């Protein structure tokens, strides 16, 4: 799944990798033949990773209201069991993916943040809301 582009203009993809017993969302940079995860405020290089390939109907959707939408696609999990998602923002003149832990992430980037979401699940959620009215 395409996620953006690197400073050198190369593509970035959504992935995940194990790092210190956590399954973390990763940005995969084929031009560098590596992936990167964010952990404890730093970016770490990983060589063993998975690239997201999906048949689900997913798309980047704006995140707002300081919360992770129900249709956000889970990508990883901390060793404490917290679900992790992939988000992306414009950062240093590049469209860069990163991990979204919870509402703090979307609050930090406000309306600039996008999260990877399952479009079918989002539509189903809207349909149920309309039925309740």
C-alpha positions, -999 to 999 in steps of 0.1 A, spaced: 0 0 0 15 33 -11 20 57 18 39 87 4 74 96 -8 108 100 8 131 131 7 149 116 -23 116 112 -42 115 75 -37 82 57 -28 73 48 8 49 19 16 29 8 46 45 -21 65 51 -35 100 79 -50 118 87 -66 152 109 -43 173 116 -50 210 87 -73 213 62 -49 197 46 -53 163 50 -17 150 37 0 119 66 7 96 74 29 66 91 8 39 117 26 17 126 4 -13 152 29 -25 170 23 8 163 -14 9 150 -11 44 121 -2 67 118 22 96 98 20 128 92 47 154 100 37 190 105 58 221 108 90 201 134 78 176 133 62 141 149 27 140 160 9 109 146 -27 104 156 -52 78 129 -79 86 95 -64 78 61 -71 61 47 -49 34 9 -43 35 -8 -60 6 -45 -62 9 -77 -70 -10 -97 -49 14 -110 -16 2 -87 8 21 -79 45 16 -62 74 34 -89 94 52 -86 126 71 -86 121 109 -104 148 129 -119 153 163 -88 140 181 -98 103 179 -90 72 158 -120 64 136 -137 30 141 -128 21 105 -91 27 110 -71 -4 99 -52 -20 128 -16 -26 117 3 -36 149 2 -40 186 24 -31 216 36 -58 239 11 -43 264 -17 -51 239 -25 -16 227 -36 -15 190 -15 5 166 -26 21 133 -8 37 104 -12 74 98 5 99 76 12 136 76 32 162 56 65 164 74 97 180 62 82 185 27 74 148 24 42 128 28 54 105 56 37 75 72 40 67 109 23 49 138 -8 62 154 -12 50 189 -43 68 200 -61 101 201 -28 119 211 -15 113 176 -44 129 158 -45 158 182 -9 165 177 -13 167 139 -48 181 140 -65 182 106 -33 174 87 -34 137 98 -47 109 76 -53 74 88 -55 42 67 -91 31 69 -113 3 57 -138 20 34 -164 -8 36 -164 -7 74 -167 31 74 -197 29 50 -213 2 72 -208 24 103 -225 54 86 -254 32 75 -260 19 111 -260 55 124 -286 65 98 -308 35 107 -308 45 144 -321 80 135 
